[in-house]
Amino acid sequence: MTTSPQQQARRQERIEQLCAASLRALTGDADLHYRGRRLYQGEIRLPTHAPHLRIDPAQDAFSDCRAAADGMALRLLHSDAALHRRLCPEDPVERLFFELLEQLRVETFAPNDMPGMAANLRQRFERWSHAFHRSGLTEGSIGILLYTVAQMCWSRLHARPVLEETEGFIESTRYGLADELGTPLAGLRRQRHDQAAYAVHSLAIARIIGARVRAARAASASEDDAKEREEETTDAFALLLDFEEGDGDDNGIAATTSGRSKVFEDAALSYRVFTTRFDREVAAGSLVRRALLREYRERLDQATAEQAINLPRLARRLGHVLWEPRPDGWAYGEEEGHIDGRRLAQLVSSPTERRLFYRQQLKLGTDCAVSLLIDCSGSMKHHIMPVAMMVESVMRALEMIGASTELLGFTTGAWNGGRAYQAWLRGGRPRGPGRLNEVCHMVFKEADRSWRRARSDIAALLKPDLFREGIDGEAVEWACERLLTRSETRRILIVISDGCPADSATNLANDAYYLDNHLKEVVARRAREGQIEILGLGVGLDLSPFYRRCLATDMSQALDSHLFEEIVDLISGRRRR
């Protein structure tokens, strides 16, 4: 039976949650978590250091995923990252083997009282070895060289025989390497408890292999096909090793890609705006003619009715995660609690009287403000009907349990920069101008306004020409500032988007990831402040590179109860990356 992209994404997320929990337990580091198939320590991404630990949760067994987590835990516990970076060679092939050998070193420290960890790591290396050999990548000279050295080093470090399946196949290559690698191989096992001393031997092995690979490539330089095959083998062996940003694989619901912005980093993570003269904040209902707004409202009501969403059930589920006990006056004449001084005379006149106490009464209530911020960039136009039905249902259910809700949107005033871009051109195109467009922040429903009174303005979401480009970081800041004016003790911001921040003029004048990096900085800073919970709801996209708590949804399907259950879990905090 085939699984849907959304089911694959759920399975992957569940595996990541379990592996992250294992990592935190083994290392004692509460900041370790997965986001978008990447391991993070707080907001710092941790690379995967060896090819046999690169796994695909959608295809590999759970034991492989657990082995990768175990390997990363041992790396964090037993490797000095600063020392390793200082000693790491520049040559790609040498660096590949230096990384692999350091990972194999720390894997020898699997605790004796955790035989399952050692078994996971051994089986994972063996499965990777079988897969590499059976793929035909060992048929070339470089492929057999890389594979043989990996087997020799693993065998020596773990004091185990090489794989029986390939023992005969690698024997001649192994014999030819014995003289050169004999001394450093012996040193690997002997010095594995001293990282600096071990590095001397691992660097020696890496340089020997690097020299042999360069010689093999030079020999095949005149043969284009052979050279291409050898390069493919090296890349397959390395699996990119996370040396570059943005590498990844596709797994069902795609994960948004991001990278580093040199302009943003050179400015010491300071975000710039070329001009705010053309920015505006506007009531969304004022952008649409009243007759057209009524037509949109009718369409939205009809589509919602066809979905038959069970609002009372959704409200009860939200209540279970948001309700809190709240004071509701005092009850007198109780048999326990605080002594009521006014009733002490009754104790004298009637010594058996027990109803001399009073106590505070409590009732369940919601002291929570929820703001929904919708990305109104061009690509969201194709998803806006199901998104509008979904946000309306959530807001109505939240109002039923007493929470205040706000619906906001963000777009730009023009395509390709508009008047801000023209002003930059007239100013002589100064370098690093920062944001180069006119932002438009729209209020569809204010927090103090009920859904019934705002339902007409909410229908403005269906107006196609509102959707242009998206500058997410500033919109998140704006929504957070609005939430901070609320008196509620719990404040939640849900950002609904189907992609990365996108503004062509800003990207061309700065770099491709300028707006991405600003969004990451805003979300991370607000999370550290702890005043607002920021959640990401991806429309057909995994937003985990930006939001630690996020949910990927498939809006091409009907709005079923399972989707709303996942949204409730997201709000409750049970879906944490």
LOPA-978513 format. One record per residue (C-alpha): residue in three letters; x, z, y. Coordinates in steps of 0.1 Angstrom, whole numbers, plus 2048, in hexadecimal, padded with zeros to 3 digits. Each point is the difference from the previous one (the first is absolute). Layout:
BEGIN
ALAXZY/...
END
This chain:
BEGIN
MET800800800/THR80E7F6822/THR80281A81C/SER7F87F9824/PRO81A80381B/GLN7EF81F80D/GLN8028107DD/GLN8257F77FE/ALA806810822/ARG7EE8207F5/ARG8158027E0/GLN8207FB813/GLU7F681A819/ARG7F88197E5/ILE8217FA7EF/GLU812804821/GLN7EE821807/LEU80B80D7DE/CYS8247F5803/ALA80280E823/ALA7F38217F4/SER81B8007E5/LEU81B7F8819/ARG7F581D817/ALA7FF8187E3/LEU8237F67F3/THR811800822/GLY7EC81A814/ASP7FD7E781C/ALA7DC7FF80D/ASP8067E2816/LEU8047E77E3/HIS7E47E77FC/TYR7F97DC7F8/ARG7F27E7819/GLY7FA7DC7F6/ARG8168027E0/ARG81C80F814/LEU80E8247FF/TYR802812821/GLN80F82280A/GLY7EA80881D/GLU8027E0815/ILE8227F57F1/ARG7FE7E67E5/LEU8168077E2/PRO80D7E17EE/THR8007FB7DA/HIS8248007F6/ALA8017EE7DE/PRO7F07E17F0/HIS7F28137E2/LEU7ED817817/ARG7ED7E4812/ILE7DD8007F0/ASP7DE7F1806/PRO7E48197FC/ALA7E77E47F9/GLN8147F47E2/ASP81881B7F4/ALA7F681D7EA/PHE7FB822810/SER81F80D7EE/ASP8147E6813/CYS7F280C821/ARG8078247F6/ALA8247F67F7/ALA8057F0822/ALA7F3821810/ASP8178157EA/GLY81E7EA809/MET7F9803825/ALA7FC8267FD/LEU8228027EF/ARG80F7EA81B/LEU7F381781C/LEU80C81F7EE/HIS8227F67F4/SER80D7E5818/ASP80F805823/ALA7F07E3813/ALA81880281E/LEU81E7FF7E9/HIS7F17E37EC/ARG7F97EB81F/ARG82380680D/LEU8107F47E0/CYS7E87E37F9/PRO8127DE800/GLU7F47E3816/ASP8017E47E6/PRO7DD7FC7F2/VAL80A7FE7DB/GLU81881E803/ARG7E5813813/LEU7E77F87E4/PHE81680F7E5/PHE80B81E816/GLU7DB808804/LEU7F87FC7DC/LEU81D8157F4/GLU7F781D818/GLN7DC7FF7F2/LEU80D8007DC/ARG81681E809/VAL7E381680D/GLU7EB7F77E2/THR8188127EA/PHE7F6820811/ALA7DC8007F1/PRO7FB8257F8/ASN80280A7DB/ASP7DF812803/MET7EF7E080B/PRO8067E97E2/GLY7E37EA80B/MET8127F7820/ALA81F7F47ED/ALA7EA7ED7E8/ASN7ED7EF81C/LEU8217F5811/ARG8107F47DF/GLN7E17EC7F6/ARG7FD7F1822/PHE8247F3800/GLU7FB7F27DD/ARG7E07EE80A/TRP8107F281F/SER81E7F47EB/HIS7EA7F07E6/ALA7EC7EE81B/PHE81F7F4812/HIS80F7F27E0/ARG7E07F07F3/SER7FA7EF821/GLY81E7E97FA/LEU81380D81E/THR81E8097E9/GLU8067DC7F7/GLY8177F981E/SER82380F804/ILE7F681681D/GLY7E180C7EE/ILE81280B7E1/LEU81B810815/LEU7E8815814/TYR7EC80A7E2/THR81E8097EB/VAL80F81681A/ALA7DF812806/GLN7FD8077DA/MET82480C7FE/CYS7FD81881D/TRP7DE80E7F4/SER80E8057DD/ARG81F81280C/LEU7EE817818/HIS7E580A7E8/ALA8168007E1/ARG7E87E97EE/PRO8057DF7EE/VAL7F77E0812/LEU7DF7F07F7/GLU8007F47DC/GLU7ED7E0809/THR81B7F3817/GLU81F8127F1/GLY80C7E07EF/PHE7F77EA81D/ILE816812819/GLU81D8097E9/SER8177E480A/THR7FA806825/ARG8048257FB/TYR8217FB7EE/GLY80D7EA81C/LEU7F981B81A/ALA80F81D7EC/ASP8227FE80F/GLU7F57FF824/LEU7E38187FE/GLY80F8197E7/THR80F819818/PRO7E480181A/LEU7E68027E4/ALA81181E7F1/GLY800810823/LEU7DB7FB805/ARG7F68197E5/ARG81D818808/GLN7F9802825/ARG7DA7FD801/HIS7FC82380E/ASP8157F881E/GLN7F07E4815/ALA81F7F9815/ALA8177FE7E1/TYR7E67EC7ED/ALA7FE7E781D/VAL8247F77FC/HIS7F97F37DD/SER7DE7F0808/LEU8107EE81E/ALA81C7F37E9/ILE7E67F27E8/ALA7EB7F181C/ARG81F7EE80F/ILE80A7F27DE/ILE7DC7F27FA/GLY7FF7F3824/ALA8207ED7FC/ARG7F47F17DF/VAL7DF7F680E/ARG8117EF81F/ALA8177EE7E8/ALA7E37F47EB/ARG7ED7F481E/ALA81F7ED80D/ALA8057EF7DF/SER7DC7F4800/ALA7FF7F7825/SER8027DB7F7/GLU7E38037E8/ASP7E1806816/ASP7E98077E3/ALA8188197F0/LYS806811821/GLU7DB803806/ARG7FA80F7DE/GLU81C81A805/GLU7F180B822/GLU7DE8037F0/THR80F8167E5/THR811817819/ASP7E0803815/ALA7EB8087E1/PHE81981A7F5/ALA800811822/LEU7DB7FB807/LEU80B802824/LEU8068267FC/ASP7ED807820/PHE81F7F5815/GLU7E97EC816/GLU7E080A812/GLY7DF7F07F8/ASP8077F77DB/GLY7E48087E9/ASP7E77F27E8/ASP7DC7F7801/ASN7E98167EC/GLY7DB7FA803/ILE7F780B823/ALA81F7F7814/ALA815819813/THR8077F8824/THR8247F8807/SER81480F81C/GLY82480380A/ARG81880D81B/SER7FE7F7824/LYS8227FD811/VAL7F07FF822/PHE7EC8207F9/GLU81F8127F2/ASP8177F481C/ALA7E7810819/ALA8048217ED/LEU7DD7FC7F1/SER7F17FD823/TYR7E27E9802/ARG7FD7EB81F/VAL7E37EF811/PHE8077E3818/THR7E1806815/THR7E08147FC/ARG7EF7EE81E/PHE7E97EC7EA/ASP7F781B7E6/ARG7DD80C7FD/GLU7E98187EE/VAL7DD7F47FD/ALA7DE8097F1/ALA7FD7E67E4/GLY7DA7FB806/SER8077F3823/LEU8137E37F2/VAL7E17F17EF/ARG7DF7F380E/ARG7E48177F8/ALA7EC7E57EE/LEU81E7F77EA/LEU8078257FA/ARG7DC8047F2/GLU8067E27EA/TYR82080F7F2/ARG7EE8227FB/GLU7E57EF7EB/ARG81A7EE7EB/LEU8138217FA/ASP7E18137F7/GLN7F57E57E7/ALA8227FF7F0/THR8018267FE/ALA7DE8027F0/GLU80A7E77E5/GLN81D8177F6/ALA7E881E7FA/ILE81B81A809/ASN7F68237F6/LEU807812821/PRO7F48237F5/ARG8177FF7E2/LEU81D7F5816/ALA7F881C819/ARG80181A7E4/ARG8227F47F4/LEU80E801823/GLY7F1823805/HIS81180D7E1/VAL8227F7810/LEU7F9807824/TRP7E881E800/GLU80E821809/PRO7F1823803/ARG7F6808824/PRO7F2820810/ASP7DA801802/GLY7F7821810/TRP7FE8227EF/ALA7EA80E7E4/TYR7F5825803/GLY7F28187E7/GLU8197F57E5/GLU80D8167E4/GLU8247F8807/GLY8167F481D/HIS807811821/ILE7EF822807/ASP7E47FD819/GLY80281E818/ARG7DC7FC80A/ARG7F48087DD/LEU81581F7F9/ALA7E1816808/GLN7EF7F17E2/LEU81D80D7EA/VAL7F782480B/SER7DB7FC7FC/SER8027EC7E0/PRO8218067ED/THR7F87E67E6/GLU7FD7E481A/ARG81A7E57FA/ARG7F67E6819/LEU81780D81B/PHE8177E2804/TYR8027DF812/ARG8157E17F9/GLN8067DE80F/GLN7EC7E37F2/LEU8117DF7F9/LYS7F27DD7FD/LEU8117DF7F6/GLY8087EA81E/THR8177E580B/ASP81980481C/CYS80F7DE7FE/ALA8037E0816/VAL8067DF7EE/SER80B7E1813/LEU8007DE7F0/LEU8177E780F/ILE7FB7DB7F7/ASP81A7E6803/CYS7EF7E3811/SER81C7E67FA/GLY7F77DD7F7/SER8038047DA/MET7E781D800/LYS7E57E980C/HIS7FA7F47DC/HIS7FB8247F3/ILE7EC80E81D/MET7DD8017F0/PRO80A8167E2/VAL816815817/ALA7E4805819/MET7E880A7E4/MET81A8187F1/VAL809811821/GLU7DB80480A/SER7F88107DE/VAL81D818803/MET7F7809824/ARG7DB8067F7/ALA8098167E3/LEU819814815/GLU7E580681A/MET7E880C7E5/ILE81981D7F9/GLY806808824/ALA8217EF807/SER8067EC820/THR80A7DC7FD/GLU8107E6816/LEU8047DA7FA/LEU81C7EE812/GLY8107DE7FE/PHE81F7EF80D/THR80A7DD807/THR8117EC81C/GLY7F27F181F/ALA80F7DE7F8/TRP8127EC7E6/ASN8267FB803/GLY80681A81B/GLY7E77F581B/ARG80780B823/ALA81B8197F6/TYR8147E57F0/GLN7FC7EA81E/ALA80C81C816/TRP81F8047EA/LEU8077DA803/ARG7FE802826/GLY81781E800/GLY81C7EC7F0/ARG7FB80B7DB/PRO814820800/ARG80D80B7DE/GLY7EE8197EB/PRO7E0801814/GLY7EC8147E6/ARG7DB7F97FC/LEU7F67DF810/ASN7DA7FE7FF/GLU7E2810810/VAL7F181A7E9/CYS7DA8047FD/HIS7F48217F2/MET7DA8017F8/VAL7E981D7FC/PHE7E37F87E9/LYS7F38237FD/GLU80B81F812/ALA8028217EE/ASP7E5811814/ARG7E87E47FA/SER7EB7FF7E1/TRP8007E27E8/ARG7DB7F9808/ARG8087FD825/ALA81F7EB7FB/ARG7F47EA7E3/SER7FA7E2818/ASP82480280E/ILE80F8037DD/ALA7F27DD7F8/ALA8197F2819/LEU8188017E3/LEU7F17DF7F4/LYS80A7ED81F/PRO81A7E77F4/ASP8137FA821/LEU809825803/PHE81B7FC7E5/ARG8227F580C/GLU8218127FA/GLY8088247F7/ILE81781980F/ASP7FB81E7E9/GLY81881A80C/GLU7F1802823/ALA7DD8007F2/VAL80881E7E9/GLU80F81381D/TRP7E07F9814/ALA7E980B7E4/CYS8158207FB/GLU7FE809825/ARG7DB7FC7FF/LEU7FD8167E2/LEU81681B810/THR7E680481B/ARG7E780C7E6/SER7F98257F9/GLU7FD7FC7DA/THR81B8127EC/ARG8057E37E7/ARG8067DD80E/ILE8037E17E9/LEU8097DD80A/ILE7F97E47E8/VAL8117DF808/ILE7F07E17F0/SER8167E27FF/ASP8097E27EB/GLY8247FB80A/CYS81E808815/PRO800802826/ALA8017DC80D/ASP8057F2822/SER8127DF802/ALA80D803824/THR80E8237F9/ASN8107F67DF/LEU8117E180F/ALA80E81381E/ASN80C81E7EC/ASP8027FC7DA/ALA7E87FD7E2/TYR7FE8267F9/TYR7FF80E823/LEU7DB8097FF/ASP80380C7DB/ASN81B818809/HIS7EC80E81D/LEU7E28067EA/LYS8158127E6/GLU80F81681C/VAL7DE80980E/VAL7F18097DE/ALA81F8147F6/ARG800813821/ARG7DB8087FF/ALA80480C7DC/ARG81C81880A/GLU7EB80E81C/GLY7E58087E7/GLN7E27FF818/ILE7F07E07F1/GLU7FE7F37DD/ILE8077DA800/LEU7F37EC7E3/GLY8047DB7F8/LEU7E47EB7F1/GLY80E7DE7F6/VAL7E87E37FD/GLY80F7EC7E3/LEU82280F808/ASP81581E7F8/LEU809811821/SER81781A7F1/PRO81F7F5813/PHE7EE80D81F/TYR7E981B7F5/ARG80981B7E7/ARG7DC8067F7/CYS7EF7DF7FA/LEU7E87EC7EB/ALA8007DB7F7/THR7DD7F17FD/ASP7F27DF7F5/MET7E57F7819/SER7F77E07ED/GLN7ED8167E8/ALA7DF812806/LEU801822811/ASP7FB8157E1/SER8008257FB/HIS8247FF7F3/LEU80D7F4821/PHE7EF81C813/GLU80D8197E7/GLU8237F4806/ILE7FB803826/VAL7F48247FB/ASP81F8077EB/LEU8157F181C/ILE7F081781A/SER80481E7E9/GLY8257FA7FC/ARG7FF7F97DB/ARG80E7DD805/ARG82280980E/ARG81E7E97FD/
END
